[in-house]
Amino acid sequence: MTAFIVDSPAYSYLTDTVSHTGYYNCRKCVTRGEYEDTNVAFNDFDAAIRTDEGFRRQDQEEHHRGRSPLEDLPEIDMVKNFPYD
């Protein structure tokens, strides 16, 4: 598997992470979003990059709702194999 090309709701479902409307929903970094009108915006351009290892350890607890079965497959990078659609 090279990549999962999915929209934001499907990403949350497959990875068991918060939805695309949550404060901690960024797939690529570990920042907290802020609501602007009806959207969550990520304005911290110096935020730490999310890694596969950190994802699997659930370093940012607020990003996770549980544990994805995909984490049982070591060949899948839980960050790099989920590019934005």
Secondary structure as the mmCIF struct_conf table of DSSP 4:
data_model
#
loop_
_struct_conf.conf_type_id
_struct_conf.id
_struct_conf.beg_label_comp_id
_struct_conf.beg_label_asym_id
_struct_conf.beg_label_seq_id
_struct_conf.end_label_comp_id
_struct_conf.end_label_asym_id
_struct_conf.end_label_seq_id
HELX_RH_AL_P HELX_RH_AL_P1 SER A 8 THR A 15
TURN_TY1_P TURN_TY1_P1 ASP A 16 ASP A 16
STRN STRN1 THR A 17 THR A 17
TURN_TY1_P TURN_TY1_P2 HIS A 20 THR A 21
BEND BEND1 GLY A 22 GLY A 22
TURN_TY1_P TURN_TY1_P3 TYR A 23 TYR A 24
BEND BEND2 ARG A 27 LYS A 28
STRN STRN2 CYS A 29 CYS A 29
HELX_LH_PP_P HELX_LH_PP_P1 THR A 31 GLY A 33
STRN STRN3 GLU A 34 GLU A 36
TURN_TY1_P TURN_TY1_P4 ASP A 37 THR A 38
STRN STRN4 ASN A 39 ALA A 41
TURN_TY1_P TURN_TY1_P5 PHE A 45 ASP A 46
HELX_LH_PP_P HELX_LH_PP_P2 ALA A 47 ALA A 48
STRN STRN5 ILE A 49 ILE A 49
HELX_LH_PP_P HELX_LH_PP_P3 ARG A 50 ARG A 50
HELX_RH_AL_P HELX_RH_AL_P2 ASP A 52 ARG A 57
TURN_TY1_P TURN_TY1_P6 GLN A 58 GLN A 58
BEND BEND3 ASP A 59 GLN A 60
HELX_RH_3T_P HELX_RH_3T_P1 GLU A 61 HIS A 63
STRN STRN6 HIS A 64 HIS A 64
BEND BEND4 ARG A 65 GLY A 66
HELX_RH_3T_P HELX_RH_3T_P2 PRO A 69 ASP A 72
TURN_TY1_P TURN_TY1_P7 PRO A 74 GLU A 75
BEND BEND5 ILE A 76 ILE A 76
TURN_TY1_P TURN_TY1_P8 MET A 78 ASN A 81
#
